[in-house]
Amino acid sequence: MELKRVVVTGLGALTPIGNTVSEYWESLVNGVSGAAPITHFDASKFKTQFACEVKNFDPHDFMDRKEARKVDPFVHYAIASTDEAVKDAGLEFDKLDRNRIGVIWGSGIGGLTTFTDEVASFAKGDGTPRFNPFFIPKMLVDIAPGHISMRHGLRGPNFSAVSACASSTNAMIDAFNYIRMGKADIIITGGSEATINEAGIGGFNAMHALSTRNDDPKTASRPFDKDRDGFVSGEGSGAIILESLDHALARGAKIYAEIIGGGMSADAHHITASHPEGLGAKLAMTMAVKDAGLDFSDIDYINVHGTSTPVGDISETKAIVDLFGEHAYKLNISSTKSMTGHLLGAAGAVEAIASILAVKNDIVPPTINHFTDDPEIDNRLNFTFNTAQKRVVNAALSNTFGFGGHNATVIFKKYVG
């Protein structure tokens, strides 16, 4: 069977550094940090009192108050970003076959705010079960693609990918495969997350996963820096319209880039820590490059997972050096989590957008907050520290790795007709 080519025709973003794609990209290129003291709840007793929150967002700009009450913030975010992506792609669903348009969405945790609020309310009561009738559907991870499909009447493939921080990259790879195998013409894909609440921050603090740099939040996310002390929690959503090339050309769609490969693997090592030699990361990248029909020397830019954790940053750089050899030193590498924080299940989507725009604009966004080289990291690598760099980016690779040892890699390249 001849596989169809698949292209990106629309983008949508709601992030801690911009509530639209254009705002997000401008902040990325200019090295803006989204970290600030937490406003969603009183974090004064928590070890970590800051995060990368979405700012100046009102769900009522996208749905009425009655409907907004029926969904968790992670769905609010999903609706906002997909509305932008649908408009950006110029999709007129009345003129298209809705049976051939699907939604494949990622989230690592889903409705954690709803779960936190409902259980806390029950615990404060007298034991009488008084729960919101929307408690369960608000909490379910798969409810996000469900709402997106109902909003637009889309009857194609519809489900969620859940693989912790790799979730939205897995969703993209699934969407890519469904389209290139001819099972759909268009799929809205991406991911959303909203875990900046008592349970989210408290739980990650208990794992010693978060930075506790409360005196300087804006520089707390320090991928590859010697003094990194954990990731910064982020929230938001990224939406990507994937479409078969022939369908896109037939309707005269603009094309951002072509998606050409995806790779997935497991570390089979530890519930939270990456393999110290990056074995799973190497396998995912190898599979993606092979799937794309490229050589390793064809990759120009890697948007790394780069969470700012002591172990993870080292293992990922080891994997890159081992896999790419001398070409590793010709690559541009950056961790946009230095600006957005870690959006968990939505990370892959917002970082894929950064990669797509790097390909489109020939600009590599920086890794900000670098102060001191880490002697355990090969600093011959070009981490694009602190300042964006212009260079031709014909192909960009984006990594996302999740708790449980899940690894996912996706590759985008310039579209050539």
C-alpha positions, 0 to 999 in steps of 0.5 A: 500500500502506498502511504499518503504524504501528510502536511500541517495546515493549521496551528493553535496554541495557548501557552504560559508565554502567549495565548495565540501561535503568533504570541507564543512564537514571538515570546519563544524567539525573544527568550521570554520566561513564563514562570511567576508566583502561582495565582491559581491557589494559595501556594504559600505552604508548598515547597514550590510556590511558582509555575508557568501558568496561562495568563489572561485567559477567559474560557467564556471567550470560547463557550458560554458560562453554562457549558464552561461549568461542565468541563475541566480547565484542560478542556477549556484550553483544548477548545481555545487552541483547536478553535485557533487551529481550525480557523488558521487552517481555513476549515469549512466543515460544511464543505468537507466530509465530516466522516473523514475528519477525526480528533486524536488528543493527548493529555497525561492527567486530564481533569485533575482540577476537577478531581481535586475540587470534588474530593476536597469538597467531599472530605470537608463534608459529613460523609454524605456523597454530594458530587457534581453530576459532571464529576466523572465526565469532566475528569476523563482524559478522552472527554477533550477529543469528545468535546472537540468532535461535538463542537464541529460535528466530526465523526472520524477517528476519536480518542486520546493518547495517554503516555504521561509527558509523551501523550500529545506526541503519541497522539500526533504519531497516531494521527499521522499514521491514520491519515497516511494509511488513508483512514482519514483526510484530516485529524485535529491533534495535539494535547492539553494539560491543567495541573497547576493546583494543590494536587499537581504541585503537591504531588510533584513536590513529594517526588522532588521533581519540581524546582524550588527556586522560589526566590527567582522563578523566571530563571528556575527552568534551567535545562542543561545548566549545572545548577538545575534543580527540577522542572517548572510546572506548566499548563496550556494546549497545542493544536495541530491540523494534520491533513493528507497532502492531496486533500490539502492541495485540493482545497487550496490550503496553506502548508506549514511543513510536512510531517514525515516520521514518528518513533516510539519506544520504552525505557523498560527501566524505572517508573520516573527516571529515564535510562541513564544511557538514554537507550529508549531515547536512542531507539525512539529517535532511530525509529523516527529517522528511519520512518522518515527515510532520512539519514541522521545527518539530515536533521538540523534541529532537535527540540529536546525533552530537556526538562531541567532535571538532574538525570534526564538532561544528561541521559538525553544528551548522551543519546544524541551524541551516541546516535548522531556522532560527529553530526551532533555538533553541527545540530542546533538543540534547544529546550523551549521548556526553559520558557514554557515550563513543562506542560506534561501531556501537552508538551509534545504539541506545543514543542512540535509547534515550535519545531514546525515554526523553526522549519518554516522561519529558519529560526531556532528558539533558544534555551534560556537561563543558562549560567554555568556549564555542567561538566557531565554534559558535552558542551561541544553541543550547540544548545542555542543558549540564551539567544535565538539563532538563524539557520536553515532548518530543513528538518526538525526532530522533537523529543518527548519522554514520559513517566513509565519510560514512554518515549516518542519522537516526531520529525517535520521537514520543509514542504516541497511539492 
